[in-house]
Amino acid sequence: MRNSHDGTFDALLQLKDAGLVAASAAATVGGQARIVDLGAAYFSARVIFDVTAIEVASGDEAYRVRLQFSNSSTFASGVVNGPEMVLGDSTVTLSSADTATGRYIMAFTNEYAGTQYRYARLYTVVQGTVATGINFIAYIVK
């Protein structure tokens, strides 16, 4: 039986490499803004998040890791917010426990309201009293 949590890593589909995020920003790989070309057709896949560190010490931290889409290769216009993974302190995420390190998986498609969007990126919205932030890598798997 196939493990539903696996996925083959493809560097062309990496959305974020390792590095702390302590302020709201678009994700980077190798220090450069990362935009992934999903192609001109309907695209259905998953984003795998491997969280290696997360600060929840103040009790009000939230990290909203949002998948965004656009038909502009630079995200200069037509940005659409897709699904998001909400991580952080349980008082903010409304979960029964604080987010822990580990693997998180989010399914998505690139079609919204009948429009297919070619380009994707991650954007992390950081909220609360954050000193060190969150460290994770993220990549797309089919």
Secondary structure, DSSP 8 states (H G I E B T S, - for coil): ---TT-----GGGEEE-S-EE-S-EE-EETTEE--EE--SS--EEEEEEEEEEE--TTS--EEEEEEEEESSTT-SS--EEEEEEEEE-HHHH--SS---SEEEEEEEESEETTEE--EEEEEEEEESS-SS-EEEEEEEE-
